[in-house]
Amino acid sequence: MAKASDRQALRTEEYACCTRVRAREMESIARDYLSFPVIKKVVCPTCKFVLPINVYTREEAQAWQPS
């Protein structure tokens, strides 16, 4: 296990597995949530990357498309 001082950089980009998890969460938010804002941190089960999800209006949730 590397020490915190030995780490070079933190990953900031999303992999394909992360995009699938984000899409699933956004579909759930658009379908199930009645009040906004929705602020969540979801962990990708494949790579363990923490995905911050911030949705402030229903229109944002419904308009989100994976890139």
Buried (B, 14 or more C-beta within 10 A) or exposed (E): EEEEEEEEEEEEEBEEEBBBBBEEBBEBBBEEEEEBEBEEEBEBEEEEBEBEBEBEEBEBBEEBEEE
